[in-house]
Amino acid sequence: MRPFQLDSGMTTMRGTFYPTGWMVLMFPGEQQARDAASLLARQGIGEDAMMFLTPADVRQHILGAVGDDHIVPSAGTEGDTARKIADFASQGHHGLMVHVPHQEDADRVTALLKDAPISYGQRYRKLVIEDIVA
């Protein structure tokens, strides 16, 4: 698992966090996120397909350095979803991002983590944000 790195493909044209092809999973603490990543790695999910997301990463890259006002209102739900992720991060939750470009990948990750203590989860598809855990 690598540290979180925001690239231009993870935001909308307006700059709102929208990492198409990724699943964002929030866990109550750092160790739970790391344990989930270890489980996925043992089951063949590549280290390059996972990123660790700290509360600081959320504040800096998802909300932006200036806070919640950085999220531009949008016609979709991506701003609300980013705020929800930020709410969990503000409570000390850590995240695991898993690259799941295909439905089969998402189904596999969901099945492997069915017993993990996921506090919130979303899968970002091309035009849809899919609830994993609400």
A tleap script that builds the chain and sets N, CA, C and O, in Angstrom:
source leaprc.protein.ff14SB
mol = sequence {
  NMET ARG PRO PHE GLN LEU ASP SER GLY MET
  THR THR MET ARG GLY THR PHE TYR PRO THR
  GLY TRP MET VAL LEU MET PHE PRO GLY GLU
  GLN GLN ALA ARG ASP ALA ALA SER LEU LEU
  ALA ARG GLN GLY ILE GLY GLU ASP ALA MET
  MET PHE LEU THR PRO ALA ASP VAL ARG GLN
  HIE ILE LEU GLY ALA VAL GLY ASP ASP HIE
  ILE VAL PRO SER ALA GLY THR GLU GLY ASP
  THR ALA ARG LYS ILE ALA ASP PHE ALA SER
  GLN GLY HIE HIE GLY LEU MET VAL HIE VAL
  PRO HIE GLN GLU ASP ALA ASP ARG VAL THR
  ALA LEU LEU LYS ASP ALA PRO ILE SER TYR
  GLY GLN ARG TYR ARG LYS LEU VAL ILE GLU
  ASP ILE VAL CALA
}
set mol.1.N position { 0.859 -1.170 0.000 }
set mol.1.CA position { 0.000 0.000 0.000 }
set mol.1.C position { 0.904 1.231 0.000 }
set mol.1.O position { 1.897 1.309 0.724 }
set mol.2.N position { 0.527 2.159 -0.819 }
set mol.2.CA position { 1.316 3.389 -0.915 }
set mol.2.C position { 0.577 4.544 -0.240 }
set mol.2.O position { -0.633 4.470 -0.024 }
set mol.3.N position { 1.301 5.600 0.088 }
set mol.3.CA position { 0.626 6.767 0.673 }
set mol.3.C position { -0.300 7.418 -0.355 }
set mol.3.O position { -0.100 7.281 -1.561 }
set mol.4.N position { -1.289 8.110 0.128 }
set mol.4.CA position { -2.229 8.801 -0.750 }
set mol.4.C position { -1.504 9.834 -1.593 }
set mol.4.O position { -0.655 10.576 -1.099 }
set mol.5.N position { -1.845 9.869 -2.854 }
set mol.5.CA position { -1.321 10.888 -3.763 }
set mol.5.C position { -2.450 11.287 -4.704 }
set mol.5.O position { -2.930 10.480 -5.500 }
set mol.6.N position { -2.863 12.535 -4.598 }
set mol.6.CA position { -3.927 13.058 -5.450 }
set mol.6.C position { -3.355 13.377 -6.819 }
set mol.6.O position { -2.346 14.073 -6.933 }
set mol.7.N position { -4.000 12.867 -7.852 }
set mol.7.CA position { -3.592 13.265 -9.198 }
set mol.7.C position { -4.790 13.887 -9.908 }
set mol.7.O position { -5.915 13.816 -9.414 }
set mol.8.N position { -4.552 14.486 -11.043 }
set mol.8.CA position { -5.593 15.239 -11.747 }
set mol.8.C position { -6.780 14.371 -12.151 }
set mol.8.O position { -7.876 14.895 -12.346 }
set mol.9.N position { -6.595 13.084 -12.280 }
set mol.9.CA position { -7.684 12.187 -12.638 }
set mol.9.C position { -8.615 11.871 -11.481 }
set mol.9.O position { -9.594 11.144 -11.651 }
set mol.10.N position { -8.320 12.411 -10.304 }
set mol.10.CA position { -9.133 12.135 -9.122 }
set mol.10.C position { -10.036 13.296 -8.737 }
set mol.10.O position { -10.629 13.298 -7.659 }
set mol.11.N position { -10.138 14.277 -9.615 }
set mol.11.CA position { -11.017 15.406 -9.331 }
set mol.11.C position { -11.861 15.719 -10.564 }
set mol.11.O position { -11.528 15.355 -11.692 }
set mol.12.N position { -12.966 16.411 -10.298 }
set mol.12.CA position { -13.790 16.880 -11.406 }
set mol.12.C position { -13.113 18.093 -12.027 }
set mol.12.O position { -12.098 18.570 -11.522 }
set mol.13.N position { -13.672 18.584 -13.112 }
set mol.13.CA position { -13.109 19.786 -13.744 }
set mol.13.C position { -13.162 20.980 -12.801 }
set mol.13.O position { -12.386 21.924 -12.950 }
set mol.14.N position { -14.065 20.945 -11.839 }
set mol.14.CA position { -14.194 22.043 -10.878 }
set mol.14.C position { -13.336 21.825 -9.640 }
set mol.14.O position { -13.333 22.659 -8.735 }
set mol.15.N position { -12.613 20.718 -9.591 }
set mol.15.CA position { -11.695 20.477 -8.491 }
set mol.15.C position { -12.241 19.668 -7.327 }
set mol.15.O position { -11.551 19.504 -6.321 }
set mol.16.N position { -13.458 19.159 -7.437 }
set mol.16.CA position { -14.039 18.350 -6.370 }
set mol.16.C position { -13.502 16.926 -6.456 }
set mol.16.O position { -13.361 16.375 -7.548 }
set mol.17.N position { -13.208 16.340 -5.318 }
set mol.17.CA position { -12.686 14.981 -5.232 }
set mol.17.C position { -13.665 14.000 -5.871 }
set mol.17.O position { -14.819 13.912 -5.453 }
set mol.18.N position { -13.210 13.269 -6.876 }
set mol.18.CA position { -14.026 12.271 -7.569 }
set mol.18.C position { -13.078 11.277 -8.251 }
set mol.18.O position { -12.841 11.364 -9.455 }
set mol.19.N position { -12.539 10.330 -7.469 }
set mol.19.CA position { -11.549 9.389 -8.014 }
set mol.19.C position { -12.186 8.217 -8.758 }
set mol.19.O position { -12.324 7.125 -8.207 }
set mol.20.N position { -12.566 8.449 -9.995 }
set mol.20.CA position { -13.227 7.435 -10.806 }
set mol.20.C position { -12.399 6.148 -10.835 }
set mol.20.O position { -11.188 6.168 -11.057 }
set mol.21.N position { -13.089 5.032 -10.604 }
set mol.21.CA position { -12.417 3.733 -10.621 }
set mol.21.C position { -11.831 3.342 -9.280 }
set mol.21.O position { -11.147 2.323 -9.183 }
set mol.22.N position { -12.080 4.120 -8.252 }
set mol.22.CA position { -11.548 3.833 -6.921 }
set mol.22.C position { -12.676 3.613 -5.929 }
set mol.22.O position { -13.773 4.152 -6.079 }
set mol.23.N position { -12.391 2.823 -4.928 }
set mol.23.CA position { -13.257 2.636 -3.778 }
set mol.23.C position { -12.573 3.365 -2.625 }
set mol.23.O position { -11.377 3.183 -2.400 }
set mol.24.N position { -13.316 4.180 -1.900 }
set mol.24.CA position { -12.788 4.875 -0.730 }
set mol.24.C position { -13.485 4.292 0.485 }
set mol.24.O position { -14.705 4.388 0.621 }
set mol.25.N position { -12.700 3.688 1.365 }
set mol.25.CA position { -13.226 3.018 2.549 }
set mol.25.C position { -12.648 3.689 3.788 }
set mol.25.O position { -11.432 3.849 3.900 }
set mol.26.N position { -13.505 4.076 4.707 }
set mol.26.CA position { -13.053 4.696 5.946 }
set mol.26.C position { -13.169 3.680 7.076 }
set mol.26.O position { -14.130 2.914 7.146 }
set mol.27.N position { -12.164 3.690 7.965 }
set mol.27.CA position { -12.084 2.774 9.085 }
set mol.27.C position { -11.933 3.567 10.384 }
set mol.27.O position { -11.400 4.677 10.367 }
set mol.28.N position { -12.397 3.013 11.510 }
set mol.28.CA position { -12.343 3.748 12.773 }
set mol.28.C position { -10.941 4.195 13.182 }
set mol.28.O position { -10.801 5.178 13.910 }
set mol.29.N position { -9.914 3.502 12.735 }
set mol.29.CA position { -8.556 3.862 13.118 }
set mol.29.C position { -7.541 3.424 12.084 }
set mol.29.O position { -7.860 2.729 11.119 }
set mol.30.N position { -6.320 3.846 12.307 }
set mol.30.CA position { -5.225 3.534 11.387 }
set mol.30.C position { -5.002 2.029 11.261 }
set mol.30.O position { -4.859 1.510 10.154 }
set mol.31.N position { -4.972 1.334 12.390 }
set mol.31.CA position { -4.664 -0.096 12.343 }
set mol.31.C position { -5.702 -0.880 11.559 }
set mol.31.O position { -5.347 -1.809 10.834 }
set mol.32.N position { -6.974 -0.529 11.686 }
set mol.32.CA position { -8.018 -1.239 10.941 }
set mol.32.C position { -7.845 -1.053 9.436 }
set mol.32.O position { -8.055 -1.990 8.665 }
set mol.33.N position { -7.462 0.154 9.014 }
set mol.33.CA position { -7.212 0.400 7.586 }
set mol.33.C position { -6.005 -0.399 7.108 }
set mol.33.O position { -6.024 -0.980 6.023 }
set mol.34.N position { -4.962 -0.422 7.920 }
set mol.34.CA position { -3.764 -1.187 7.549 }
set mol.34.C position { -4.050 -2.693 7.519 }
set mol.34.O position { -3.550 -3.408 6.651 }
set mol.35.N position { -4.850 -3.164 8.465 }
set mol.35.CA position { -5.215 -4.586 8.480 }
set mol.35.C position { -6.003 -4.964 7.225 }
set mol.35.O position { -5.780 -6.026 6.645 }
set mol.36.N position { -6.917 -4.098 6.813 }
set mol.36.CA position { -7.698 -4.353 5.597 }
set mol.36.C position { -6.778 -4.413 4.381 }
set mol.36.O position { -6.936 -5.276 3.518 }
set mol.37.N position { -5.825 -3.500 4.319 }
set mol.37.CA position { -4.871 -3.492 3.199 }
set mol.37.C position { -4.034 -4.764 3.198 }
set mol.37.O position { -3.777 -5.333 2.137 }
set mol.38.N position { -3.607 -5.215 4.374 }
set mol.38.CA position { -2.823 -6.453 4.462 }
set mol.38.C position { -3.633 -7.658 3.992 }
set mol.38.O position { -3.120 -8.524 3.283 }
set mol.39.N position { -4.897 -7.705 4.391 }
set mol.39.CA position { -5.772 -8.792 3.950 }
set mol.39.C position { -5.899 -8.790 2.424 }
set mol.39.O position { -5.788 -9.836 1.786 }
set mol.40.N position { -6.129 -7.625 1.853 }
set mol.40.CA position { -6.251 -7.538 0.394 }
set mol.40.C position { -4.947 -7.933 -0.295 }
set mol.40.O position { -4.965 -8.628 -1.311 }
set mol.41.N position { -3.817 -7.491 0.258 }
set mol.41.CA position { -2.513 -7.832 -0.336 }
set mol.41.C position { -2.287 -9.351 -0.297 }
set mol.41.O position { -1.781 -9.932 -1.257 }
set mol.42.N position { -2.660 -9.979 0.806 }
set mol.42.CA position { -2.503 -11.444 0.908 }
set mol.42.C position { -3.381 -12.177 -0.101 }
set mol.42.O position { -3.093 -13.317 -0.466 }
set mol.43.N position { -4.446 -11.528 -0.549 }
set mol.43.CA position { -5.360 -12.134 -1.514 }
set mol.43.C position { -5.064 -11.699 -2.955 }
set mol.43.O position { -5.868 -11.931 -3.858 }
set mol.44.N position { -3.905 -11.068 -3.158 }
set mol.44.CA position { -3.456 -10.760 -4.511 }
set mol.44.C position { -3.759 -9.364 -5.029 }
set mol.44.O position { -3.503 -9.077 -6.198 }
set mol.45.N position { -4.300 -8.486 -4.183 }
set mol.45.CA position { -4.513 -7.105 -4.614 }
set mol.45.C position { -3.158 -6.406 -4.520 }
set mol.45.O position { -2.550 -6.372 -3.451 }
set mol.46.N position { -2.694 -5.860 -5.615 }
set mol.46.CA position { -1.363 -5.267 -5.672 }
set mol.46.C position { -1.207 -4.025 -4.799 }
set mol.46.O position { -2.141 -3.240 -4.632 }
set mol.47.N position { -0.020 -3.869 -4.253 }
set mol.47.CA position { 0.299 -2.699 -3.427 }
set mol.47.C position { 0.041 -1.393 -4.180 }
set mol.47.O position { -0.370 -0.399 -3.582 }
set mol.48.N position { 0.283 -1.397 -5.489 }
set mol.48.CA position { 0.085 -0.189 -6.289 }
set mol.48.C position { -1.393 0.127 -6.509 }
set mol.48.O position { -1.730 1.211 -6.988 }
set mol.49.N position { -2.275 -0.809 -6.165 }
set mol.49.CA position { -3.712 -0.606 -6.333 }
set mol.49.C position { -4.380 -0.137 -5.040 }
set mol.49.O position { -5.605 -0.046 -4.962 }
set mol.50.N position { -3.552 0.163 -4.015 }
set mol.50.CA position { -4.092 0.609 -2.735 }
set mol.50.C position { -3.342 1.843 -2.251 }
set mol.50.O position { -2.124 1.948 -2.399 }
set mol.51.N position { -4.090 2.773 -1.670 }
set mol.51.CA position { -3.490 3.966 -1.069 }
set mol.51.C position { -4.049 4.167 0.334 }
set mol.51.O position { -5.242 3.980 0.576 }
set mol.52.N position { -3.174 4.549 1.246 }
set mol.52.CA position { -3.537 4.825 2.630 }
set mol.52.C position { -3.867 6.308 2.749 }
set mol.52.O position { -3.114 7.160 2.276 }
set mol.53.N position { -4.985 6.606 3.377 }
set mol.53.CA position { -5.497 7.976 3.466 }
set mol.53.C position { -5.603 8.365 4.941 }
set mol.53.O position { -6.408 7.798 5.679 }
set mol.54.N position { -4.787 9.333 5.369 }
set mol.54.CA position { -4.811 9.795 6.757 }
set mol.54.C position { -5.815 10.942 6.899 }
set mol.54.O position { -6.220 11.535 5.900 }
set mol.55.N position { -6.217 11.255 8.127 }
set mol.55.CA position { -7.068 12.432 8.324 }
set mol.55.C position { -6.423 13.708 7.770 }
set mol.55.O position { -7.122 14.569 7.236 }
set mol.56.N position { -5.122 13.832 7.891 }
set mol.56.CA position { -4.429 15.004 7.345 }
set mol.56.C position { -4.527 15.047 5.821 }
set mol.56.O position { -4.678 16.122 5.241 }
set mol.57.N position { -4.441 13.889 5.173 }
set mol.57.CA position { -4.596 13.834 3.717 }
set mol.57.C position { -5.973 14.345 3.313 }
set mol.57.O position { -6.114 15.089 2.342 }
set mol.58.N position { -6.988 13.933 4.074 }
set mol.58.CA position { -8.355 14.369 3.772 }
set mol.58.C position { -8.454 15.883 3.894 }
set mol.58.O position { -8.981 16.550 3.003 }
set mol.59.N position { -7.948 16.423 4.996 }
set mol.59.CA position { -8.004 17.882 5.194 }
set mol.59.C position { -7.276 18.626 4.082 }
set mol.59.O position { -7.778 19.620 3.559 }
set mol.60.N position { -6.096 18.141 3.726 }
set mol.60.CA position { -5.275 18.849 2.747 }
set mol.60.C position { -5.732 18.654 1.312 }
set mol.60.O position { -5.781 19.614 0.543 }
set mol.61.N position { -6.062 17.441 0.945 }
set mol.61.CA position { -6.296 17.156 -0.470 }
set mol.61.C position { -7.759 16.999 -0.867 }
set mol.61.O position { -8.125 17.269 -2.011 }
set mol.62.N position { -8.581 16.572 0.056 }
set mol.62.CA position { -9.983 16.391 -0.295 }
set mol.62.C position { -10.771 17.648 0.036 }
set mol.62.O position { -11.575 18.109 -0.774 }
set mol.63.N position { -10.551 18.197 1.204 }
set mol.63.CA position { -11.213 19.457 1.548 }
set mol.63.C position { -10.416 20.657 1.059 }
set mol.63.O position { -10.984 21.714 0.788 }
set mol.64.N position { -9.116 20.498 0.949 }
set mol.64.CA position { -8.264 21.614 0.564 }
set mol.64.C position { -7.762 22.332 1.805 }
set mol.64.O position { -8.346 22.219 2.883 }
set mol.65.N position { -6.703 23.052 1.644 }
set mol.65.CA position { -6.070 23.727 2.774 }
set mol.65.C position { -6.980 24.754 3.429 }
set mol.65.O position { -6.802 25.074 4.604 }
set mol.66.N position { -7.951 25.273 2.690 }
set mol.66.CA position { -8.812 26.314 3.249 }
set mol.66.C position { -10.074 25.762 3.894 }
set mol.66.O position { -10.897 26.537 4.381 }
set mol.67.N position { -10.248 24.459 3.910 }
set mol.67.CA position { -11.389 23.870 4.595 }
set mol.67.C position { -12.578 23.635 3.692 }
set mol.67.O position { -12.455 23.608 2.467 }
set mol.68.N position { -13.732 23.466 4.316 }
set mol.68.CA position { -14.956 23.060 3.631 }
set mol.68.C position { -15.370 24.018 2.517 }
set mol.68.O position { -15.992 23.595 1.543 }
set mol.69.N position { -15.036 25.293 2.646 }
set mol.69.CA position { -15.422 26.255 1.618 }
set mol.69.C position { -14.759 25.966 0.281 }
set mol.69.O position { -15.185 26.481 -0.753 }
set mol.70.N position { -13.709 25.136 0.298 }
set mol.70.CA position { -13.002 24.794 -0.933 }
set mol.70.C position { -13.845 23.898 -1.847 }
set mol.70.O position { -13.647 23.881 -3.062 }
set mol.71.N position { -14.776 23.162 -1.260 }
set mol.71.CA position { -15.598 22.270 -2.071 }
set mol.71.C position { -16.633 23.113 -2.807 }
set mol.71.O position { -17.493 23.747 -2.196 }
set mol.72.N position { -16.530 23.105 -4.109 }
set mol.72.CA position { -17.424 23.890 -4.943 }
set mol.72.C position { -18.775 23.193 -5.025 }
set mol.72.O position { -18.823 21.986 -5.262 }
set mol.73.N position { -19.870 23.916 -4.836 }
set mol.73.CA position { -21.179 23.278 -4.983 }
set mol.73.C position { -21.306 22.643 -6.362 }
set mol.73.O position { -20.804 23.175 -7.351 }
set mol.74.N position { -21.972 21.517 -6.415 }
set mol.74.CA position { -22.101 20.817 -7.690 }
set mol.74.C position { -23.524 20.302 -7.850 }
set mol.74.O position { -24.289 20.213 -6.890 }
set mol.75.N position { -23.850 19.967 -9.083 }
set mol.75.CA position { -25.176 19.422 -9.365 }
set mol.75.C position { -25.303 17.998 -8.838 }
set mol.75.O position { -26.411 17.526 -8.580 }
set mol.76.N position { -24.174 17.313 -8.678 }
set mol.76.CA position { -24.189 15.935 -8.199 }
set mol.76.C position { -23.963 15.858 -6.704 }
set mol.76.O position { -24.092 16.847 -5.984 }
set mol.77.N position { -23.621 14.651 -6.250 }
set mol.77.CA position { -23.431 14.424 -4.819 }
set mol.77.C position { -21.970 14.389 -4.410 }
set mol.77.O position { -21.667 14.126 -3.246 }
set mol.78.N position { -21.050 14.650 -5.343 }
set mol.78.CA position { -19.638 14.491 -5.014 }
set mol.78.C position { -19.175 15.414 -3.887 }
set mol.78.O position { -18.331 15.016 -3.083 }
set mol.79.N position { -19.701 16.625 -3.810 }
set mol.79.CA position { -19.335 17.525 -2.713 }
set mol.79.C position { -19.816 16.996 -1.374 }
set mol.79.O position { -19.080 17.029 -0.388 }
set mol.80.N position { -21.051 16.506 -1.337 }
set mol.80.CA position { -21.594 15.928 -0.105 }
set mol.80.C position { -20.803 14.692 0.311 }
set mol.80.O position { -20.549 14.483 1.497 }
set mol.81.N position { -20.419 13.884 -0.656 }
set mol.81.CA position { -19.649 12.678 -0.360 }
set mol.81.C position { -18.282 13.050 0.201 }
set mol.81.O position { -17.821 12.427 1.158 }
set mol.82.N position { -17.628 14.052 -0.374 }
set mol.82.CA position { -16.334 14.507 0.140 }
set mol.82.C position { -16.484 15.030 1.567 }
set mol.82.O position { -15.627 14.777 2.412 }
set mol.83.N position { -17.558 15.751 1.837 }
set mol.83.CA position { -17.804 16.243 3.196 }
set mol.83.C position { -18.005 15.095 4.180 }
set mol.83.O position { -17.541 15.156 5.319 }
set mol.84.N position { -18.700 14.048 3.733 }
set mol.84.CA position { -18.943 12.889 4.598 }
set mol.84.C position { -17.615 12.202 4.933 }
set mol.84.O position { -17.383 11.827 6.082 }
set mol.85.N position { -16.753 12.039 3.940 }
set mol.85.CA position { -15.426 11.465 4.180 }
set mol.85.C position { -14.670 12.344 5.170 }
set mol.85.O position { -14.021 11.841 6.087 }
set mol.86.N position { -14.756 13.653 4.980 }
set mol.86.CA position { -14.079 14.598 5.875 }
set mol.86.C position { -14.629 14.522 7.292 }
set mol.86.O position { -13.871 14.649 8.253 }
set mol.87.N position { -15.932 14.317 7.436 }
set mol.87.CA position { -16.533 14.172 8.766 }
set mol.87.C position { -15.922 12.973 9.500 }
set mol.87.O position { -15.579 13.071 10.679 }
set mol.88.N position { -15.790 11.862 8.809 }
set mol.88.CA position { -15.174 10.692 9.430 }
set mol.88.C position { -13.706 10.960 9.761 }
set mol.88.O position { -13.236 10.592 10.837 }
set mol.89.N position { -12.990 11.592 8.850 }
set mol.89.CA position { -11.577 11.901 9.101 }
set mol.89.C position { -11.420 12.818 10.314 }
set mol.89.O position { -10.475 12.667 11.089 }
set mol.90.N position { -12.335 13.760 10.478 }
set mol.90.CA position { -12.247 14.674 11.627 }
set mol.90.C position { -12.446 13.944 12.951 }
set mol.90.O position { -12.076 14.456 14.008 }
set mol.91.N position { -13.027 12.758 12.892 }
set mol.91.CA position { -13.207 11.928 14.086 }
set mol.91.C position { -12.052 10.931 14.261 }
set mol.91.O position { -12.099 10.067 15.137 }
set mol.92.N position { -11.015 11.059 13.418 }
set mol.92.CA position { -9.844 10.198 13.530 }
set mol.92.C position { -9.860 8.963 12.654 }
set mol.92.O position { -8.963 8.126 12.750 }
set mol.93.N position { -10.866 8.834 11.799 }
set mol.93.CA position { -10.933 7.673 10.912 }
set mol.93.C position { -9.858 7.795 9.831 }
set mol.93.O position { -9.515 8.892 9.390 }
set mol.94.N position { -9.347 6.658 9.427 }
set mol.94.CA position { -8.353 6.580 8.357 }
set mol.94.C position { -8.980 5.870 7.172 }
set mol.94.O position { -9.930 5.101 7.321 }
set mol.95.N position { -8.437 6.139 5.995 }
set mol.95.CA position { -9.021 5.567 4.794 }
set mol.95.C position { -8.091 4.641 4.042 }
set mol.95.O position { -6.868 4.695 4.169 }
set mol.96.N position { -8.715 3.799 3.261 }
set mol.96.CA position { -8.031 2.926 2.331 }
set mol.96.C position { -8.708 3.130 0.986 }
set mol.96.O position { -9.915 2.931 0.850 }
set mol.97.N position { -7.931 3.523 0.005 }
set mol.97.CA position { -8.448 3.645 -1.358 }
set mol.97.C position { -7.965 2.425 -2.139 }
set mol.97.O position { -6.786 2.074 -2.109 }
set mol.98.N position { -8.900 1.793 -2.835 }
set mol.98.CA position { -8.569 0.592 -3.604 }
set mol.98.C position { -9.011 0.829 -5.045 }
set mol.98.O position { -10.156 1.198 -5.304 }
set mol.99.N position { -8.090 0.612 -5.969 }
set mol.99.CA position { -8.412 0.777 -7.384 }
set mol.99.C position { -9.253 -0.407 -7.833 }
set mol.99.O position { -8.809 -1.555 -7.794 }
set mol.100.N position { -10.471 -0.111 -8.258 }
set mol.100.CA position { -11.424 -1.144 -8.693 }
set mol.100.C position { -12.051 -0.698 -10.015 }
set mol.100.O position { -13.209 -0.282 -10.042 }
set mol.101.N position { -11.297 -0.783 -11.103 }
set mol.101.CA position { -11.801 -0.259 -12.376 }
set mol.101.C position { -12.972 -1.040 -12.966 }
set mol.101.O position { -13.688 -0.519 -13.821 }
set mol.102.N position { -13.176 -2.265 -12.529 }
set mol.102.CA position { -14.235 -3.109 -13.083 }
set mol.102.C position { -15.143 -3.624 -11.970 }
set mol.102.O position { -14.731 -3.714 -10.814 }
set mol.103.N position { -16.357 -3.954 -12.322 }
set mol.103.CA position { -17.325 -4.465 -11.352 }
set mol.103.C position { -16.799 -5.696 -10.624 }
set mol.103.O position { -17.005 -5.840 -9.420 }
set mol.104.N position { -16.119 -6.583 -11.350 }
set mol.104.CA position { -15.577 -7.792 -10.731 }
set mol.104.C position { -14.567 -7.441 -9.643 }
set mol.104.O position { -14.519 -8.098 -8.603 }
set mol.105.N position { -13.757 -6.403 -9.882 }
set mol.105.CA position { -12.774 -5.967 -8.884 }
set mol.105.C position { -13.482 -5.459 -7.635 }
set mol.105.O position { -13.102 -5.802 -6.515 }
set mol.106.N position { -14.510 -4.642 -7.830 }
set mol.106.CA position { -15.262 -4.096 -6.705 }
set mol.106.C position { -15.956 -5.207 -5.921 }
set mol.106.O position { -15.953 -5.196 -4.690 }
set mol.107.N position { -16.544 -6.154 -6.625 }
set mol.107.CA position { -17.217 -7.271 -5.962 }
set mol.107.C position { -16.221 -8.087 -5.136 }
set mol.107.O position { -16.529 -8.515 -4.024 }
set mol.108.N position { -15.044 -8.293 -5.683 }
set mol.108.CA position { -14.015 -9.076 -4.980 }
set mol.108.C position { -13.573 -8.373 -3.704 }
set mol.108.O position { -13.504 -8.993 -2.642 }
set mol.109.N position { -13.274 -7.082 -3.803 }
set mol.109.CA position { -12.842 -6.322 -2.629 }
set mol.109.C position { -13.949 -6.297 -1.580 }
set mol.109.O position { -13.686 -6.485 -0.393 }
set mol.110.N position { -15.176 -6.067 -2.013 }
set mol.110.CA position { -16.308 -6.038 -1.091 }
set mol.110.C position { -16.451 -7.382 -0.369 }
set mol.110.O position { -16.675 -7.414 0.841 }
set mol.111.N position { -16.323 -8.468 -1.093 }
set mol.111.CA position { -16.432 -9.798 -0.488 }
set mol.111.C position { -15.285 -10.058 0.491 }
set mol.111.O position { -15.506 -10.593 1.577 }
set mol.112.N position { -14.072 -9.684 0.111 }
set mol.112.CA position { -12.919 -9.917 0.984 }
set mol.112.C position { -13.013 -9.112 2.277 }
set mol.112.O position { -12.549 -9.558 3.326 }
set mol.113.N position { -13.612 -7.929 2.199 }
set mol.113.CA position { -13.685 -7.057 3.375 }
set mol.113.C position { -15.055 -7.091 4.057 }
set mol.113.O position { -15.387 -6.190 4.828 }
set mol.114.N position { -15.845 -8.119 3.778 }
set mol.114.CA position { -17.211 -8.171 4.314 }
set mol.114.C position { -17.253 -8.115 5.833 }
set mol.114.O position { -18.237 -7.631 6.393 }
set mol.115.N position { -16.222 -8.591 6.517 }
set mol.115.CA position { -16.199 -8.584 7.976 }
set mol.115.C position { -15.328 -7.465 8.554 }
set mol.115.O position { -15.165 -7.377 9.771 }
set mol.116.N position { -14.778 -6.627 7.707 }
set mol.116.CA position { -13.920 -5.537 8.173 }
set mol.116.C position { -14.773 -4.424 8.788 }
set mol.116.O position { -15.926 -4.242 8.398 }
set mol.117.N position { -14.216 -3.685 9.742 }
set mol.117.CA position { -14.977 -2.632 10.414 }
set mol.117.C position { -15.028 -1.328 9.594 }
set mol.117.O position { -14.547 -0.287 10.041 }
set mol.118.N position { -15.602 -1.399 8.421 }
set mol.118.CA position { -15.697 -0.228 7.549 }
set mol.118.C position { -16.775 0.693 8.109 }
set mol.118.O position { -17.917 0.279 8.311 }
set mol.119.N position { -16.401 1.948 8.358 }
set mol.119.CA position { -17.375 2.896 8.898 }
set mol.119.C position { -18.103 3.644 7.787 }
set mol.119.O position { -19.217 4.127 7.987 }
set mol.120.N position { -17.480 3.740 6.626 }
set mol.120.CA position { -18.098 4.428 5.489 }
set mol.120.C position { -17.363 3.999 4.243 }
set mol.120.O position { -16.139 3.869 4.260 }
set mol.121.N position { -18.085 3.776 3.162 }
set mol.121.CA position { -17.434 3.363 1.937 }
set mol.121.C position { -18.197 3.803 0.700 }
set mol.121.O position { -19.427 3.771 0.657 }
set mol.122.N position { -17.440 4.211 -0.299 }
set mol.122.CA position { -18.012 4.640 -1.571 }
set mol.122.C position { -17.163 4.089 -2.712 }
set mol.122.O position { -15.943 3.965 -2.606 }
set mol.123.N position { -17.837 3.769 -3.784 }
set mol.123.CA position { -17.149 3.400 -5.023 }
set mol.123.C position { -17.490 4.456 -6.054 }
set mol.123.O position { -18.660 4.737 -6.312 }
set mol.124.N position { -16.464 5.033 -6.637 }
set mol.124.CA position { -16.635 6.096 -7.626 }
set mol.124.C position { -16.586 5.495 -9.026 }
set mol.124.O position { -15.533 5.069 -9.500 }
set mol.125.N position { -17.733 5.470 -9.669 }
set mol.125.CA position { -17.814 5.032 -11.065 }
set mol.125.C position { -17.889 6.259 -11.951 }
set mol.125.O position { -17.926 7.384 -11.452 }
set mol.126.N position { -17.912 6.060 -13.238 }
set mol.126.CA position { -17.854 7.187 -14.180 }
set mol.126.C position { -18.866 8.278 -13.871 }
set mol.126.O position { -18.482 9.445 -13.791 }
set mol.127.N position { -20.114 7.958 -13.697 }
set mol.127.CA position { -21.128 8.971 -13.419 }
set mol.127.C position { -21.929 8.678 -12.163 }
set mol.127.O position { -22.958 9.309 -11.918 }
set mol.128.N position { -21.461 7.719 -11.361 }
set mol.128.CA position { -22.234 7.282 -10.194 }
set mol.128.C position { -21.300 7.080 -9.017 }
set mol.128.O position { -20.217 6.514 -9.161 }
set mol.129.N position { -21.728 7.549 -7.842 }
set mol.129.CA position { -21.050 7.204 -6.601 }
set mol.129.C position { -21.912 6.144 -5.928 }
set mol.129.O position { -23.075 6.390 -5.611 }
set mol.130.N position { -21.342 4.975 -5.715 }
set mol.130.CA position { -22.083 3.836 -5.193 }
set mol.130.C position { -21.755 3.625 -3.722 }
set mol.130.O position { -20.582 3.531 -3.360 }
set mol.131.N position { -22.766 3.550 -2.873 }
set mol.131.CA position { -22.572 3.280 -1.456 }
set mol.131.C position { -22.034 1.872 -1.274 }
set mol.131.O position { -22.564 0.913 -1.835 }
set mol.132.N position { -20.980 1.759 -0.486 }
set mol.132.CA position { -20.481 0.454 -0.070 }
set mol.132.C position { -21.016 0.204 1.334 }
set mol.132.O position { -21.600 -0.842 1.617 }
set mol.133.N position { -20.805 1.183 2.204 }
set mol.133.CA position { -21.344 1.199 3.557 }
set mol.133.C position { -21.771 2.618 3.805 }
set mol.133.O position { -20.973 3.533 3.605 }
set mol.134.N position { -22.981 2.842 4.227 }
set mol.134.CA position { -23.463 4.211 4.437 }
set mol.134.C position { -23.505 4.575 5.894 }
set mol.134.O position { -23.888 5.692 6.240 }
savepdb mol mol.pdb
quit
